[in-house]
Amino acid sequence: MTVMMIKRLMNAGLLMLSAVMFNNVMAENATNEAIVKSLRQILPDVAPDQITPSPINGISEVLLGPQVFYVTNDGRYLFQGSLIDLETRTDISEDRRKQIRQDALNQVGEDKMIVFPAKESRHTVTVFTDIDCTYCRKLHREIDQYNEQGITVRYMLYPRSGVNTPSYYKSVSVLCDADRQKALTRAKAGEEMERRNCENPIKEHMDMGTLMGLRGTPAIVVDDGELLPGYVPAAKLAKALDTGS
């Protein structure tokens, strides 16, 4: 076979590959358009962050903030829940949620949080907290114990009573204080706070918690993205983080 013939075959192969890739892109675009059109009917003000093929033929994975949904490629059916691989016994959906939570919190940034760093940090957790919640206050009274266990604690404020409520205004006052750490500690101790106001990310915190499916506070997102509902003592949390269980 001559060099010229080889080149012709290679060119033909590249053309065929290009055609296949083009058809795949067109099919993917058609699928995305069908899904977006259907979702727009029920969520007119929300656009999917990402649409990708799922492990199941004919079904796409749709990301809305830190939530994972599955939608048939024709946009007709939506599945909400966990996708389990029975062969490997793994929760595919939860693995994706963990990564999405991590990415979402990283996008918020620590400058919008209240951070209590450990001197020798081995783990970083993000806690959604309500200033007036009993177990949130219990957790914060033990903040030194978490730090001593090598756990850096980052707080996101999540007043469960909603906006324009006493808990919300306390959260605003804390975030608008020059020393957020001390202000949070005083507020959680029940001290009357001077009313402050400034541009703040509390609504962003609340929306993030809602999208993550929070049902109460405290809620702890550990450093691999797993969401732990409720209060966890420092030593128990450190052991779980160290062993990955």
C-alpha positions in Angstrom: 0.0 0.0 0.0 1.5 3.3 -1.1 1.9 6.3 1.2 -0.7 8.2 -0.9 -3.3 5.4 -0.3 -2.6 5.5 3.4 -3.1 9.2 3.5 -6.4 8.9 1.6 -7.7 6.3 4.0 -6.6 8.4 7.0 -8.4 11.4 5.5 -11.5 9.3 4.8 -11.4 8.1 8.4 -11.1 11.6 9.8 -14.1 12.7 7.7 -16.1 9.8 9.0 -15.1 10.5 12.6 -15.9 14.2 12.1 -19.4 13.3 10.8 -20.0 11.0 13.8 -18.9 13.7 16.2 -21.1 16.3 14.5 -24.1 13.9 14.6 -23.5 13.3 18.3 -23.2 17.0 19.1 -26.5 17.6 17.1 -28.3 14.8 19.0 -27.0 16.1 22.3 -28.1 19.7 21.5 -31.6 18.4 20.6 -31.8 16.5 23.9 -30.7 19.5 25.9 -33.2 21.7 24.1 -36.0 19.3 24.9 -35.1 19.1 28.5 -34.6 22.8 29.0 -38.0 23.4 27.3 -39.8 21.0 29.6 -38.1 22.4 32.7 -38.9 25.9 31.7 -42.6 25.1 32.0 -42.4 24.3 35.7 -39.3 26.4 36.6 -39.6 29.5 34.3 -36.9 31.4 36.2 -34.4 28.7 36.6 -32.0 27.3 34.0 -30.1 24.0 34.4 -26.4 24.5 35.3 -25.4 21.4 33.4 -27.0 18.6 31.3 -24.9 15.4 30.7 -25.7 11.8 29.7 -26.4 9.6 32.7 -25.2 5.9 32.9 -28.7 4.9 31.7 -29.4 5.1 28.0 -32.1 7.7 27.1 -31.8 9.5 30.4 -29.8 12.7 31.2 -28.3 14.0 34.4 -29.4 17.5 35.1 -27.8 19.8 37.7 -29.7 22.7 39.3 -27.3 24.3 41.8 -26.3 21.5 44.2 -29.2 19.3 43.2 -29.1 16.3 40.9 -32.1 15.2 38.8 -32.6 12.7 36.0 -34.8 13.6 33.0 -35.7 11.4 30.0 -34.1 12.8 26.8 -37.4 13.7 25.4 -38.0 16.0 28.4 -41.2 14.2 29.5 -40.2 12.4 32.7 -38.2 13.6 35.7 -36.8 11.4 38.4 -35.8 12.7 41.7 -33.8 10.4 44.0 -30.7 8.2 44.1 -29.4 6.2 41.2 -27.9 3.0 42.5 -25.5 0.8 40.7 -26.6 -2.7 41.9 -23.5 -4.3 40.5 -21.0 -2.2 42.5 -23.5 -1.3 45.3 -22.6 2.4 44.9 -24.9 5.4 45.1 -24.0 7.2 41.9 -26.2 10.2 42.8 -24.7 10.8 46.2 -21.2 10.7 44.8 -22.2 13.4 42.4 -24.0 15.4 45.1 -20.8 15.4 47.2 -18.8 16.8 44.4 -21.5 19.4 43.6 -21.7 20.5 47.2 -17.9 21.0 47.4 -18.0 23.0 44.1 -20.9 25.1 45.3 -19.3 26.0 48.6 -15.9 26.7 47.0 -17.7 29.2 44.7 -19.2 31.0 47.8 -15.7 31.5 49.2 -14.5 31.8 52.8 -14.6 35.6 52.6 -18.4 35.2 52.8 -18.3 32.8 55.7 -17.3 33.0 59.4 -14.3 30.8 59.8 -12.8 29.3 63.0 -9.5 27.8 61.8 -7.7 25.0 63.6 -4.0 25.7 64.3 -3.1 22.3 62.8 -6.0 21.8 60.4 -6.6 18.2 59.1 -10.1 18.7 58.0 -12.4 21.5 57.0 -16.2 21.4 57.5 -18.9 23.9 56.6 -21.7 24.2 59.1 -25.1 25.8 58.2 -26.2 27.4 61.5 -29.1 29.3 63.0 -28.1 31.6 65.7 -31.2 30.8 67.8 -31.1 27.0 67.3 -30.4 25.1 70.5 -28.0 22.4 69.0 -26.3 25.1 66.9 -25.5 26.9 70.1 -24.3 23.6 71.7 -22.0 23.0 68.7 -20.5 26.5 68.9 -19.9 26.3 72.7 -17.5 23.4 71.7 -15.8 25.2 68.9 -12.5 25.0 70.7 -12.8 21.3 70.9 -13.4 21.0 67.1 -10.3 23.1 66.5 -8.3 21.0 68.9 -9.3 18.0 66.9 -7.7 19.6 63.8 -11.1 20.6 62.4 -11.5 24.0 60.8 -15.1 25.1 61.0 -16.6 27.4 58.4 -20.1 28.8 59.2 -22.8 29.6 56.7 -25.8 31.4 58.3 -29.2 29.8 57.8 -31.9 31.5 59.8 -34.7 28.9 59.6 -37.4 31.5 60.3 -36.7 33.2 57.0 -35.9 36.7 56.0 -37.1 39.8 58.0 -37.3 37.8 61.2 -35.4 38.3 64.5 -33.0 35.4 63.7 -32.3 36.9 60.2 -31.5 40.3 61.6 -29.2 38.8 64.2 -27.4 37.0 61.3 -27.1 40.3 59.4 -25.7 42.1 62.4 -23.1 39.3 62.9 -21.9 39.4 59.3 -21.8 43.2 59.3 -19.6 43.3 62.4 -15.9 44.1 62.1 -15.1 41.0 64.1 -17.4 38.3 62.8 -16.0 35.6 65.1 -16.6 37.4 68.3 -20.0 38.7 67.1 -21.2 35.2 66.3 -20.0 33.9 69.7 -21.8 36.7 71.5 -25.0 36.2 69.5 -25.0 32.5 70.2 -24.5 33.1 73.9 -27.8 35.1 73.8 -26.3 38.5 74.1 -28.3 41.4 72.7 -26.7 42.5 69.5 -26.4 46.0 68.1 -28.5 46.2 65.0 -26.2 46.5 62.0 -26.9 46.5 58.3 -24.6 46.1 55.2 -24.4 44.3 51.9 -24.3 40.7 53.0 -24.5 37.1 51.6 -27.1 35.7 53.9 -29.7 35.2 51.2 -27.0 33.4 49.2 -26.3 31.2 52.3 -30.1 30.5 52.7 -30.6 29.7 49.0 -27.6 27.3 49.1 -28.9 25.5 52.1 -32.4 25.2 50.6 -31.0 23.8 47.4 -28.9 21.3 49.3 -32.1 20.0 50.9 -31.5 21.2 54.5 -34.3 20.1 56.8 -32.8 21.6 60.0 -29.8 23.0 61.6 -27.0 22.5 62.3 -26.1 20.8 59.1 -22.5 19.8 58.5 -20.9 19.5 55.1 -17.6 17.6 55.6 -14.5 17.9 53.4 -15.6 15.2 50.9 -18.9 16.9 50.4 -21.1 14.5 52.5 -23.9 16.2 54.3 -24.4 15.3 58.0 -27.7 16.5 59.5 -27.6 17.6 63.2 -25.0 18.1 65.9 -22.0 15.8 66.0 -19.6 15.9 69.0 -16.1 17.0 68.1 -14.3 13.7 68.9 -16.9 11.6 67.1 -16.7 13.9 64.0 -12.9 13.8 64.0 -13.0 10.0 64.2 -15.4 9.8 61.3 -13.4 12.2 59.2 -10.1 10.4 59.9 -11.6 7.0 59.1 -13.8 8.1 56.2 -16.9 6.6 57.8 
